[in-house]
Every structure is written in C-alpha cells, then in structure tokens.
Amino acid sequence: PSCFPLQFLSYLGACDRLLKQGYEEGQVEEAMEMFQYSEKKAAEFLRLLAQFNDMGFQQNEIKEVLLLCGNQRERALEELVMK
C-alpha cells in the first residue's frame, strides 16, 4: 500500500497549524515546498521572514538570504544588513 495518503494528511495538518499561526496560505505552501515538507524548518523560515519583514527588509531578499544561511537568524541578519 502507498504511503502517499498519510504523507498528504501530514502535509495538510502541518499547513493547517502554520495557517492558524497567522501566516498566508501562499507563503505556507512555498515554505513547506522549499524545506521538503519539514514543518519545523518551514515554521522557522516563516517566523524569520515575518521578523525581517517587520524590520523593513525586502521579502525576496529575505527569502534568498534565509535559504543561503539555512534559517540561521544572526547570519541572515548580517547578510541583509550588508546588502
């Protein structure tokens, strides 16, 4: 039997939990895809994305830097400040 239905239900549950935290659906889906459906990594990415966005950085730059830095907040912040 295929594991696909279980993986899909797990994905939907993770998306639902992230949406309930107030993130936009498009961002949640993108983050889940970028991090091979790891809810933990996607959640950290979304949290940092919102944080850096509030600081006034451009969203496309934030995404790029977070991916390059593997969601490491301090390193990402240094990169964003240097841009």
C-alpha positions as CSV (number, residue, x, y, z in Angstrom):
1,P,0.0,0.0,0.0
2,S,1.1,3.5,-0.8
3,C,2.1,5.9,2.0
4,F,1.0,8.9,-0.1
5,P,-2.3,9.5,1.7
6,L,-0.6,9.5,5.1
7,Q,2.1,11.9,3.8
8,F,-0.6,14.1,2.3
9,L,-2.6,14.2,5.5
10,S,0.5,15.0,7.5
11,Y,1.3,17.9,5.0
12,L,-2.3,19.2,5.3
13,G,-2.0,19.1,9.1
14,A,1.3,21.0,9.1
15,C,-0.1,23.6,6.7
16,D,-3.2,24.0,8.9
17,R,-1.1,24.5,12.0
18,L,1.0,27.2,10.2
19,L,-2.1,28.9,8.8
20,K,-3.5,29.1,12.4
21,Q,-0.4,31.0,13.4
22,G,-1.4,33.7,11.0
23,Y,0.8,33.0,8.0
24,E,-0.6,33.5,4.5
25,E,-1.5,30.3,2.6
26,G,0.8,31.0,-0.3
27,Q,3.8,31.6,2.0
28,V,3.0,28.4,3.9
29,E,2.8,26.3,0.8
30,E,6.0,27.8,-0.6
31,A,7.9,27.3,2.7
32,M,6.8,23.7,3.0
33,E,8.0,23.0,-0.5
34,M,11.3,24.8,0.0
35,F,12.1,22.7,3.1
36,Q,10.9,19.3,1.7
37,Y,7.7,19.4,3.8
38,S,9.5,19.8,7.1
39,E,7.0,21.7,9.3
40,K,9.8,22.7,11.8
41,K,12.0,24.3,9.2
42,A,9.1,25.9,7.3
43,A,7.8,27.4,10.6
44,E,11.2,28.8,11.5
45,F,11.6,30.2,7.9
46,L,8.1,31.9,8.2
47,R,8.9,33.3,11.6
48,L,12.2,34.8,10.5
49,L,10.6,36.1,7.2
50,A,7.9,37.9,9.2
51,Q,10.5,39.3,11.7
52,F,12.9,40.6,9.0
53,N,9.9,41.9,7.0
54,D,8.9,43.9,10.1
55,M,12.4,45.4,10.2
56,G,11.8,46.8,6.7
57,F,13.8,44.3,4.5
58,Q,12.5,43.3,1.1
59,Q,10.7,39.9,1.1
60,N,12.5,38.5,-1.9
61,E,15.9,39.4,-0.4
62,I,14.9,37.9,2.9
63,K,13.9,34.6,1.3
64,E,17.1,34.4,-0.6
65,V,19.3,35.1,2.4
66,L,17.4,32.7,4.7
67,L,17.8,29.9,2.2
68,L,21.5,30.6,1.8
69,C,22.0,30.8,5.5
70,G,19.9,27.8,6.4
71,N,17.5,29.8,8.6
72,Q,20.3,31.0,10.8
73,R,19.0,34.2,12.2
74,E,22.2,36.0,13.0
75,R,24.0,35.1,9.8
76,A,20.9,36.1,7.8
77,L,20.6,39.4,9.5
78,E,24.3,40.2,8.8
79,E,23.8,39.4,5.1
80,L,20.6,41.5,4.9
81,V,22.3,44.5,6.6
82,M,25.3,44.2,4.2
83,K,23.0,44.3,1.1
